[in-house]
Amino acid sequence: MKTMKKVMLTIMTVMISTMAFANNEKPVVKVERVGAKSVAVIAYHLGEESTQIQLKSNSGKTLYRANVEQGNQFAQRLNLTAIAAGDYTLEIENNSTFTAIPVEMGKDSVFINSEDQVTIVKPKICLTGSNLDVLTADISDNVWVSIYNDQNQRIALETISDASLKRFNLSQLNDGNYTVQMATKGRRFVQSVALKK
């Protein structure tokens, strides 16, 4: 009976997570040049969670930051005249998705490379008993999943390439905190789980 409850709970968890992925729209982000060194940023379908919008240099320095509250849209003109020539990235990120748009600043102009825009639906994890499920909505690229113990030792490494669900059996591990790193399309996403059997 106990095993049957665990199986039913696992099935329900996977179904709910899969439905959440199916209903999860990717955000729509449009960036257009509206002046020599200014752009208009419009973002919607951001979901029901807070979203952070940042302009970053290639060295990772944040030059602009805005937070969008749950369910709101974003529309703003950014004056970039004080920003030096170089390559930058406009990042739009929340708990579900990550979007990056390359921005090239010239001495007197700005170029938005919309064709190189990347949007990633982040993998999700679900711990049920000693089973850790990794759910991926977008399997167009591989997802590398690493699990680390609290001494930062990697205890598992798997590549998800053709399935939307990967299950890890953690029953042989001790109770404790574990870190799950998932990498895809050049980005790394980290989540923590507490294993209690």
Order of alpha helices (4+ residues) and beta strands (2+ residues): alpha-beta-beta-beta-beta-beta-beta-beta-beta-beta-beta-beta-beta-beta-beta-beta-beta
